[in-house]
Amino acid sequence: MQSLSPHGSRDKLLLALTLFMALNGLLAWGLAVSNFDRFEACHHGRIYWALKKYQKLPAAPDVVLIGSSLLQRITYWGEADYLNQRVSALQHNRCTHLEDRLSKALGERVSSYAIAIGGMHASDASVVTTAMLAKKKPAMLVYLIAPRDLFDNFLVDPASTETFQLMSRLGDVSDVAMAARSSLTEKFAFAVESTLTRVLPFYNYRKELTTICERWWRTELQEIFQAKMFIARGRPLAASQLGLTIPEFDLDGNIGIMPHDVNASTKQENRLCYLFTYQPFWPKRYYNQLMFLRRMLNFEVQNGIKPVLVNMPLRSDNLTAMVPHFYDLYFKDVSCVARECGAEFIDMQDDKDKAVGFTDADFCDTVHLTGPGSIKFVDALADQLERSSLSQIRRFHKSNSVSQLAQTVANHKNCRNRCN
């Protein structure tokens, strides 16, 4: 038997490697030229539903609101109460109440968009802002911020959140990629992945393609489980009777929120959860999130977007869950960063012991507002914005009108040239 020479084996290995690299590049090129939609291919979770409509807006809205579940309570339950009708928890991405107040004061229709993601931190808000608002720049970005946005013991690495991971594929977060990872292990793993992505372009699409395969597989399984499965008497046997269940994958976008029912409303207690959130205090994580906040505000200023920071009201027992003097540190730092970056700072807490203007009845737990409490909050926010921001929106409208006129003239010229 003729044995392979070392040179022959090496040549075959090089040939195989060359073919693999060529195939990898070809597949990546095919996805790129086919306008593969990475956003639609991602997991359809809360971040997907929060940004889906913004992707398809023909033009930027006047006001974008961004925040955690504190904003969700306002744009879901507060809006259901204000409109006195059912709203979709995942597809009602606006604040009609704020729009109506500002429109009345301005004398022109004001539009809004709400990016409300439960558990959002300053790092998430920062990468969402730079990834999503770079092309569609609103007149104003209102960030509803609270202490948990800057310090949360349940979050060790900012890069670990679904929001951060998706935005890192849709936008450029290279300037904070290492800062978003705390351990050397995570930093090394990221460096290896980045190298693989540059060498093997198709590898960059791995998460989207994996999600597509998993979605298809779950759909096929669901159809099998829901098919008629007969037993001896010819009666269909449900999947649940067989002990077969399909875990939730993509969220249903039609979850409804009904107006506030005083008789059915219940109070929830989450102070114990916030004890674990706030204690113990790790300064490095806190200042890392503060860096992300500064990055977000600087981006807004550089892109002509007016930044507004709203310090959210909290119930007094939430404040007592913090380590001593933490709230004072948070308030001082946030107001200082806002001043340094040229952002408007609106304080809805106004007192370190209680939220002035709000009572315990306005909260459904230690941090989240009820429907009526949300209406009260939006009225207070509108009062502030009417005094400080109407001129910004008016300039935004005039700028859009000029741009639309220029685009119309350009289209007319192109049409006339084609006709000639």
N, C-alpha and C positions, 0 to 999 in steps of 0.2 A: 504494500500500500504506500502510495506517495504521500509524504507528510508535507504540510503547509510550511513554507518558509516564514521566518519572522517578518520579512518585508511584505510578503503576500498578505499576512494577517493584518499588518498595519495599514496596508493600502485599502483593504476591505473595510476596516474600521473607519478610516477617514472618509471613504465613500458613503458608508451608512450615516455617519455624522453629518456629512454635507447634505445628503438627501433629507435627513430629518430636519435640519435647519431650514432648508428650502421649503419643505412642506409646511413647517411652522409659520414661516414668513408669508407663504401663499395663503394659508387659512386666515391669518390676521389681516392681510390685505383684503381678502374677500369680505370679511366682516366690516372693514372700514369703508369700502366702496359701496357696500349694500346699505349703508346708513343704519347699521344695526343699532337699535334703540336700547342702550344700556339701562336707562331709567325704567322702561316698561318691563325689561327682563328681570329686574331686581325683585326681591321679596316684597309683596304688596302688604307691608305693615303700616304702622302709623306714620312713619316718615314719608312713605310713598303717597299716602292719601293727603298728607299735609301739603305736598308740593306738586301733586299731579296737575291741578288746574293752573298753577302759576306757570308751569312749563308751556301751557297752551294759550296763555293770555296774548291777545294781539298787541297790547301795549302795557307798559308798566302802570300799576295803580298809583293813586296819589299817596296813600298811606299803607305801609306794611307794618303789621304788628307781629312780634315774635316773642315766644315764651314757652314755658312749661305747662303743666296741667293747671297752673293758676290762670293761664290764658284760656285753656280749654273750658274751664268753668264759665268764663265770661262769654265766649263765642258759641258755646253750646247751650248751657242752661240759662244764661243771661239772655241770649238771643231768643230762645224759646219763650221766655216770659215776655220779652219786649214785643215780639211779633204775635204772641198769644197763639202759637201754632207749633206743630211738630217740626223739628229741624233734624237734619242728618248729622250725626256725631262726627263723621269722618269727611263729609263733603260740604259742610257749611263753612267755607273758608273766608269769612268776612265778618265785619261788625256793622250791621245795618244801623244800629243805634248810634254809633259814632259817626257814620256817614250822614245820617239825617241831621244830627246836631251841627256838624261842620258845614254841610251844604246850606243849611238855613242861615248860618252866620256869614258864609262867603257869598251867597247868592248864585252859586254855581254848583253843579252836581259833583260831589266828592266820592271817589271810589276807594275801597280798602281791600286788603288781603291779609288773612291771619294765618301765620305759620305756628300752629300750636302742637307741640310734641311733648307728651308726658315724659317726665324725667330729664328734660333738656337742661344742659349745663352751659356755662359761658363758652366752653370749647365747642360744643355743638352749634350754638348760635353763631359763633364766629365763622366756622367753616361753611355753614348754610348760607350765610350772608355773602361771603366771597365767591362761592360756587354758583349761587342762584341769582344774585342781584347784579352781577357784573354786566350782563347784557340788557336786562330790564331794570332800570334804575328808578325807583320811586322818588317822590319829593321828600319823603320822610320815612324813617324807620324807628318805630317805637318798641323798645325792648322792655318787657315787664320782668324786672329782676328781683330776686330775693336771696337771702343768705345761702340757701342750699345750692343755688346756681354756681357759687364760688367754692363751696366746701361741702362735700358729701362723702362720708366714709364708705358708702356702697360703691363708689367709683374710685378705682386706683389709677387706671390709665385712661386718659381721654380718648385714645385711639380704639378702645375696646367697645365703644357704643356703636349701634347699628347706624346711627346718623353720621358719625365721623367716618365710618368705613365706606358708606355709600358716597358721601361728598368727596372723599379722597379719590374715587374713581370718576366722578363727574367734573371735578374742578382740580385746581392746583393747590395742594396743602404742603408742598415740599418744604416751605419755610418753617413749618411747625411739626413736621413729621417725627423728628427725634424728641422734641419737647413733649409730644403727646404720649411718649412711652417712658416709663419710669425706670424699669430694670434693664440691666445690661443684656439679659437674655432676650427681652423684647426688642431692644435696639439692634442686636445682632441678627435676630430673625427677620426684622424689617430690612436690614441691609442686604441679606441674602435674597429675600423676595424681590427687592428692587433690582438687584443684579440679574436675576432670572428673567424679570419682566423686560429688561433692556436687551438681553441676549435672545430670549424666546418671546417675541411679541404676542403670540397666541396665548401664552400663560397669563397675560394681563386680563383675559376674558374668563378666567376659570370660574369665578364666583357666579357670574351671570349665567354661564352655560350649565353649571351645576344646578342652579335654581330652576332653570327651564326644564332640565331633566327630572328634577324632583317634583315639579309642578305637574308635569305630564304623567309621571308614575303614580302620584297620588290621585290624579283624576281617573286614570285607568282603574286603579284599585277601587275607587269610590263607585265606579260604574259596575264593577264586578260584585261588590258587596250589596249594591242596591238592586241587582238583577234578581229575578224570581228564583228562589231556592226552595224546592218543594220537599216536603216530608211525606210520610206514608199516606196521610189523608189528602194529600194534594194541596195543602195550605202553604202559602209562601212563608218562609222563615226569614225574619228580619235579621240584619247584620248584628244588631244589639243582642239578639237571642243567642247568637253564636259566640258572643264575647268579642266581636270584631269592631274596632273603632278606628276612625281616621283622625289623628290629631290635627288641630287647626293649623293651617299653613298661611294662606292668604286671608287677610281680614275682609269681612263683608262690609262694603262701603255704604250699606243702607241701614245702619243701626240708628234708630230714632230716639230723640230726646223730646220729652213732652214738657209743657209748661209746669211751673211750680205748683204743687198741690200741698197746701198747708197741712191738711189732715194726714197725708201720707208721708210727709217729709220726716226724715230721721236724722239725728245728729250722729256723727262718727267721731271716734277718738283716735288720733294717731300720734299723740305726744310721745309714746314709748318708741315708735318708729323714728321720730326725730331726735330722741336721745341718742340712738345709735348713729344717726346721720351726723350729728354735730360733735359727738364725743367719742374718743379723744380728738383733740385738734392737732392736725399735722400742717405746720406752716408751709412746707414746700409745696404741697398739693394746692393749698389756698392761693399762694402767690403765682403758681403756674396758671390757674384759672384766671387770675387777675391779668396776667399777660395776654391771654386770649381775648379778654374783654377789651383791652387797649388795642389789640390788633383789629378787632371788629370796628371800633369807633374810628380809628385812623383810616380804615378802608372807606367807610362812609363819607368822611370829610373829603378824602382825596377824589371821590367819585361824585361829588356834588349832592350827596344825600344828607339831609339834616338828621343827625342822630339825637334821639330822645331816650333817656333812661328814666324809667318809672320805678321807684322803690315801692314794692307792693306792701299792702297792709297785712299784718299778722295778728293773730289773737295773742293775748298776753301770756298764756300758758305755753305757747310755742317759744317765746323769748326766754322763758325760764328753763327751757331744755338745753340752751346753749351754755358753753363754758363761760365763766365770768368775763365780762368786757369784750366778748367776741362781737356782739352786735355793734358796739361802739367802733371797733376796728373796721368791721365791714362797712359801716355807714361812712366813716371818714375816708376809707380808701376809694369806695365807689364814687362818692361826690368829688373827690380829688381827681380821679381819673377822668370823670366827665368834664371837669373844668379844664384840665390840661389838654384834652382832645377837642374841646370846643363843642361838647354835647350839652343839650338842655337837660337839667336834672329836676325831676318832679318827685317830691317826697309825699307819698300817701300814708306813711306811718306817722311822721311828724312828732312822734314822742317815743322814747325808748321803752316806755312801759306799756303803751297801748296804741292802737290805731285811732287817731283822732277822726271823728266823723263816722266811725263804724262801731257797731255794738256786737256783742257775742251772737245776737240773733242774725247778723249778716253773714256768719260763717257756718258752714256745715261740718267743719272740723277745725283744727288749729291754724290752717293756712288757706283753705279753699272757701271762696265766697259762694253763697247761695244764689239762686236766680235773682231775687230782689236785691241782694247785696251787690251783685254784678251790675245791675242797672244803676244803682247808686254810684258805683265805682266809675262807670263810663260817663255818667253825668259830670262827676268831679274831674275826670280826665279831659272831657270836652271843654269844660270851663277854662282849664289851663291852656289847652291848645288854641282855643279861640283868641286868647290874649297874646299868644307868642308865635303862632305858626301859620296863620292864614295867609300872610304875605308870601311865605315860601310856596304854598300850594298855588296861589294866584300866579306867581312867576313860572311855576311848573306848567300850568295850563297854557300860558302865553307861549312858552317855549315849544310845547307840543303842537300848538296851532301853527306856529311858524314852520316847524319841521314837516307837518302834514301838508301845508301849502307848497313847500319846496318839493316834496315828494310827488304831489299832484302835477306840478309844472314839469318835473322831470319825466314823469310817465307820459304826459301829453306830448312832449318833444320826441320821446322814443317812438310813440305811436305814429306821429306825423312822419318821422324819418322812415319808418317801415312802409308807410303808405306810399311815400315818394320813391 
